[in-house]
Amino acid sequence: MIVGYAVLVIALIIIISGLVSVNQGTIAVVTMFGKYRRILLPGLNFKIPLLELIYKRISIQNRSIEMEFQAVTFDQANVYFKTMLLYAVMSADAENIQKVAFKFINDRELMQALVRTIEGNVRSYVATKKQAEILALRRDIVNSVKEEVDHVLEDWGYHLLDLQINDITFDKVIMESMSRVVASNNLKAAAENEGQALLITKTKAAEAEGNAIKISAEAERDAAQLRGQGIALFREEVARGMSDAALQMKKADMDTNVILFSMWTEAIQEFAEKGNGNVIFLDGSSEGMQKTMKQIMSMVQMNLSGTDKD
């Protein structure tokens, strides 16, 4: 009876030992007598007790590693890279999992091979480029490395998801010289911009001055024209007034010297009132007055002659 219970307990233990739990995102590789047999998917699985063994549990989740390495350009400049590599198992099918499980002895050997492959491809690409080109070729470097490395990783059962070059630096002397080149280019651009701004300012000022001169000249021309028209109208009115006065005097049979003397005195009064401090020299002698009266009378006679003809 006791032996029966013992056998039952042992059998139960053996059966329970055959139950295997596999976590989500993990594939279990089963071997029998050291040879690959099958894979176990996430969840509760059963293996043959004592015969089948769990050789390795493989994560199919994304993995990332950071790398720092040095490369040399075509013109012998040292370039330092800081990169982040994102990769994962290519697929969860049995054939691919078998590659992942048996290509390398352990994960350490896989990491070493992966890092050296990435570094080698970056160095090969950088060696064909000059130092001045490297910073502008960040994306080209990534694309070139992914294209080359993907084929290698597929043979190992992995897939390169992404490669990020986070930092690219050079030796201190090169960095300082690059900074001086950038600074000198900025100064050159600033000087060119200032020159263009000054040219535009002077051009606009010259245009404004030219427009102002043009407007002033047009205004002066219009003013002179108006002044001339005013003087012409004034002379016309004076002549008309003198003609009318001469006609009236002729009809009244009056001596024209009376009105001429009146016009003379009114002119002197006008000069005195509206001279604004200006000095006007008049010949006040009897000869001078007589000469002036003769000139006025001659002008009146000319007007009268013209009126008679009309």
C-alpha positions as CSV (number, residue, x, y, z in Angstrom):
1,M,0.0,0.0,0.0
2,I,2.8,2.4,0.9
3,V,4.7,1.5,-2.2
4,G,1.7,2.3,-4.3
5,Y,1.3,5.7,-2.8
6,A,5.0,6.4,-3.3
7,V,4.8,5.4,-7.0
8,L,1.7,7.6,-7.4
9,V,3.5,10.6,-5.8
10,I,6.5,10.1,-8.0
11,A,4.4,9.8,-11.1
12,L,2.6,13.0,-10.1
13,I,5.8,14.8,-9.6
14,I,7.1,13.7,-12.9
15,I,3.9,14.8,-14.7
16,I,4.0,18.2,-12.9
17,S,7.7,18.6,-13.9
18,G,6.6,18.3,-17.5
19,L,4.4,21.5,-17.2
20,V,6.3,24.6,-18.5
21,S,5.2,28.2,-18.3
22,V,6.5,30.6,-21.0
23,N,6.2,34.4,-20.5
24,Q,4.6,36.7,-23.0
25,G,7.2,38.0,-25.5
26,T,9.4,34.9,-25.0
27,I,9.9,31.7,-27.0
28,A,11.3,28.6,-25.3
29,V,13.6,26.2,-27.3
30,V,13.2,22.5,-26.4
31,T,15.9,19.9,-27.1
32,M,16.0,16.2,-26.6
33,F,19.3,14.4,-26.0
34,G,21.0,17.7,-27.0
35,K,19.2,18.0,-30.4
36,Y,16.7,20.7,-31.3
37,R,13.2,19.3,-31.1
38,R,10.6,22.2,-31.0
39,I,9.6,25.6,-29.6
40,L,7.2,26.5,-26.9
41,L,5.0,29.5,-27.3
42,P,3.9,31.9,-24.5
43,G,1.5,30.3,-22.0
44,L,1.3,26.9,-20.3
45,N,3.0,24.1,-22.2
46,F,3.9,20.4,-21.7
47,K,7.2,18.7,-22.3
48,I,8.2,15.1,-21.9
49,P,9.5,14.8,-18.4
50,L,13.1,13.8,-18.0
51,L,13.6,13.6,-21.8
52,E,12.9,17.1,-23.2
53,L,14.8,20.0,-21.7
54,I,14.4,23.8,-22.0
55,Y,17.6,24.7,-23.9
56,K,17.1,28.5,-24.0
57,R,14.4,31.2,-23.6
58,I,14.6,33.8,-26.3
59,S,13.0,37.2,-26.0
60,I,11.3,38.4,-29.2
61,Q,10.9,42.0,-27.8
62,N,12.9,44.9,-29.1
63,R,16.4,45.4,-27.7
64,S,18.7,48.4,-27.8
65,I,22.4,49.0,-27.2
66,E,24.5,52.2,-27.1
67,M,27.9,52.3,-28.8
68,E,30.8,54.7,-28.9
69,F,33.6,54.2,-31.4
70,Q,36.1,56.1,-33.6
71,A,36.6,56.3,-37.4
72,V,39.1,58.0,-39.7
73,T,38.1,60.1,-42.7
74,F,39.7,60.1,-46.1
75,D,41.8,63.1,-45.2
76,Q,43.0,61.5,-41.9
77,A,40.7,63.3,-39.4
78,N,39.5,61.4,-36.4
79,V,35.7,61.2,-36.0
80,Y,34.0,60.0,-32.8
81,F,30.5,58.5,-33.0
82,K,27.9,57.9,-30.3
83,T,25.1,55.7,-31.6
84,M,22.0,53.8,-30.5
85,L,21.1,50.5,-32.1
86,L,17.6,49.1,-32.0
87,Y,17.1,45.5,-33.1
88,A,14.8,42.5,-32.6
89,V,14.3,38.8,-33.5
90,M,13.1,38.8,-37.1
91,S,10.1,36.5,-36.6
92,A,8.8,33.9,-34.1
93,D,8.6,31.0,-36.5
94,A,10.5,27.8,-35.6
95,E,13.1,28.1,-38.3
96,N,14.1,31.6,-37.4
97,I,14.1,30.9,-33.6
98,Q,16.4,27.9,-34.3
99,K,18.9,30.4,-36.0
100,V,18.7,32.7,-33.0
101,A,19.2,29.9,-30.5
102,F,22.2,28.1,-32.1
103,K,24.1,30.7,-34.2
104,F,26.0,32.0,-31.1
105,I,27.1,30.4,-27.9
106,N,25.5,33.1,-25.8
107,D,24.2,36.7,-26.0
108,R,27.6,38.1,-25.1
109,E,29.1,36.7,-28.3
110,L,26.1,38.0,-30.3
111,M,26.6,41.5,-28.9
112,Q,30.3,41.5,-29.7
113,A,29.7,40.4,-33.3
114,L,26.8,42.9,-33.8
115,V,28.8,45.9,-32.4
116,R,31.9,45.0,-34.5
117,T,29.8,44.7,-37.6
118,I,28.2,48.1,-37.1
119,E,31.5,49.7,-36.3
120,G,33.2,48.1,-39.4
121,N,30.5,49.3,-41.8
122,V,30.6,52.9,-40.4
123,R,34.4,53.0,-40.6
124,S,34.3,51.7,-44.2
125,Y,31.9,54.4,-45.2
126,V,33.6,57.3,-43.3
127,A,37.0,56.3,-44.8
128,T,35.7,57.3,-48.3
129,K,34.6,60.8,-47.2
130,K,36.4,64.0,-46.2
131,Q,36.1,65.6,-42.8
132,A,34.1,68.5,-44.1
133,E,31.4,66.2,-45.5
134,I,30.8,64.0,-42.5
135,L,28.3,66.3,-40.5
136,A,26.1,66.7,-43.6
137,L,26.1,62.9,-44.3
138,R,24.5,61.7,-41.0
139,R,21.5,60.2,-42.7
140,D,23.5,58.8,-45.5
141,I,25.7,57.0,-43.1
142,V,22.7,55.5,-41.3
143,N,21.1,54.3,-44.6
144,S,24.4,52.8,-45.8
145,V,25.0,50.9,-42.6
146,K,21.4,49.6,-42.4
147,E,21.6,48.3,-45.9
148,E,24.8,46.4,-45.3
149,V,24.1,45.1,-41.8
150,D,20.5,44.0,-42.5
151,H,21.8,41.1,-44.7
152,V,24.2,39.9,-42.0
153,L,21.6,40.1,-39.2
154,E,19.0,38.2,-41.2
155,D,21.4,35.2,-41.3
156,W,21.5,35.4,-37.5
157,G,17.7,35.6,-37.2
158,Y,17.6,39.3,-36.3
159,H,16.4,42.5,-37.9
160,L,17.9,46.0,-37.6
161,L,15.0,48.3,-36.7
162,D,16.8,51.6,-36.3
163,L,20.3,53.1,-36.0
164,Q,20.5,56.6,-34.5
165,I,23.8,58.6,-34.6
166,N,23.3,60.8,-31.6
167,D,26.6,62.6,-31.7
168,I,29.5,63.2,-34.1
169,T,32.6,65.0,-32.8
170,F,36.1,65.6,-34.0
171,D,39.5,66.3,-32.3
172,K,39.6,69.5,-30.4
173,V,41.9,71.3,-32.9
174,I,39.5,70.4,-35.8
175,M,36.4,71.5,-33.7
176,E,38.1,74.9,-33.0
177,S,39.0,75.4,-36.7
178,M,35.5,74.6,-37.7
179,S,34.1,77.1,-35.2
180,R,36.4,79.8,-36.6
181,V,35.3,79.0,-40.2
182,V,31.6,79.2,-39.1
183,A,32.3,82.5,-37.2
184,S,34.1,84.0,-40.2
185,N,31.3,83.0,-42.6
186,N,28.8,84.6,-40.2
187,L,30.8,87.8,-40.1
188,K,31.0,87.8,-43.9
189,A,27.2,87.3,-44.2
190,A,26.6,90.0,-41.6
191,A,28.8,92.4,-43.5
192,E,27.1,91.6,-46.8
193,N,23.7,92.1,-45.2
194,E,24.8,95.5,-43.7
195,G,26.2,96.6,-47.1
196,Q,22.9,95.7,-48.8
197,A,20.9,97.5,-46.1
198,L,23.1,100.6,-46.5
199,L,22.8,100.5,-50.3
200,I,19.0,100.2,-50.0
201,T,18.9,103.0,-47.4
202,K,21.0,105.4,-49.6
203,T,19.0,104.4,-52.7
204,K,15.7,105.2,-51.0
205,A,17.1,108.4,-49.6
206,A,18.3,109.5,-53.1
207,E,14.9,108.6,-54.5
208,A,13.1,110.5,-51.8
209,E,15.4,113.6,-52.3
210,G,14.9,113.4,-56.1
211,N,11.1,113.2,-55.6
212,A,11.2,116.2,-53.2
213,I,13.3,118.3,-55.7
214,K,10.9,117.3,-58.5
215,I,7.8,118.3,-56.4
216,S,9.5,121.5,-55.3
217,A,10.4,122.4,-58.9
218,E,6.9,121.7,-60.1
219,A,5.5,123.8,-57.2
220,E,7.9,126.6,-58.0
221,R,6.9,126.4,-61.7
222,D,3.2,126.6,-60.8
223,A,3.8,129.5,-58.4
224,A,5.8,131.4,-61.1
225,Q,3.0,130.8,-63.6
226,L,0.4,132.0,-61.1
227,R,2.5,135.1,-60.3
228,G,2.9,135.9,-64.0
229,Q,-0.8,135.5,-64.5
230,G,-1.5,137.8,-61.5
231,I,0.9,140.5,-62.8
232,A,-0.7,140.3,-66.2
233,L,-4.2,140.6,-64.8
234,F,-3.0,143.5,-62.6
235,R,-1.5,145.3,-65.6
236,E,-4.6,144.7,-67.6
237,E,-6.8,146.2,-64.9
238,V,-4.5,149.2,-64.5
239,A,-4.6,149.8,-68.2
240,R,-8.3,149.5,-68.2
241,G,-8.7,151.8,-65.3
242,M,-6.5,154.4,-66.8
243,S,-8.4,154.2,-70.2
244,D,-11.7,154.6,-68.4
245,A,-10.4,157.6,-66.5
246,A,-9.0,159.2,-69.6
247,L,-12.3,158.8,-71.4
248,Q,-14.3,160.3,-68.5
249,M,-11.9,163.3,-68.4
250,K,-12.2,163.7,-72.2
251,K,-16.0,163.7,-72.0
252,A,-15.9,166.2,-69.1
253,D,-13.4,168.4,-70.9
254,M,-11.1,168.3,-67.9
255,D,-7.3,168.6,-67.9
256,T,-5.7,165.2,-67.6
257,N,-3.0,166.6,-65.4
258,V,-5.5,166.6,-62.5
259,I,-6.0,162.9,-62.5
260,L,-2.3,162.3,-63.2
261,F,-1.3,164.4,-60.2
262,S,-3.9,162.4,-58.1
263,M,-2.4,159.1,-59.3
264,W,1.1,160.3,-58.5
265,T,0.2,161.3,-55.0
266,E,-1.7,158.0,-54.4
267,A,1.3,156.0,-55.6
268,I,3.5,157.9,-53.2
269,Q,1.0,157.2,-50.4
270,E,0.9,153.5,-51.3
271,F,4.7,153.3,-51.2
272,A,4.8,154.9,-47.8
273,E,2.1,152.6,-46.3
274,K,3.2,149.2,-47.7
275,G,6.9,149.6,-48.3
276,N,7.7,147.4,-45.2
277,G,10.7,149.4,-44.4
278,N,12.2,149.3,-47.9
279,V,13.7,152.5,-49.3
280,I,12.3,153.8,-52.6
281,F,14.1,156.7,-54.2
282,L,11.9,159.2,-56.0
283,D,12.9,162.4,-57.7
284,G,11.0,165.1,-55.9
285,S,12.3,168.0,-57.8
286,S,10.0,170.0,-60.2
287,E,12.0,168.7,-63.1
288,G,11.7,165.1,-61.9
289,M,8.0,165.5,-61.3
290,Q,7.5,167.0,-64.7
291,K,9.4,164.2,-66.3
292,T,7.3,161.6,-64.5
293,M,4.1,163.4,-65.5
294,K,5.1,163.5,-69.1
295,Q,5.7,159.7,-69.0
296,I,2.3,159.1,-67.5
297,M,0.6,161.4,-70.0
298,S,2.3,159.6,-72.9
299,M,1.0,156.2,-71.5
300,V,-2.5,157.7,-71.2
301,Q,-2.4,159.1,-74.8
302,M,-1.4,155.7,-76.1
303,N,-4.3,154.1,-74.3
304,L,-6.7,156.8,-75.6
305,S,-5.4,156.2,-79.1
306,G,-6.1,152.6,-78.8
307,T,-9.5,153.2,-77.4
308,D,-10.4,155.5,-80.3
309,K,-9.4,152.9,-82.8
310,D,-11.7,150.4,-81.1
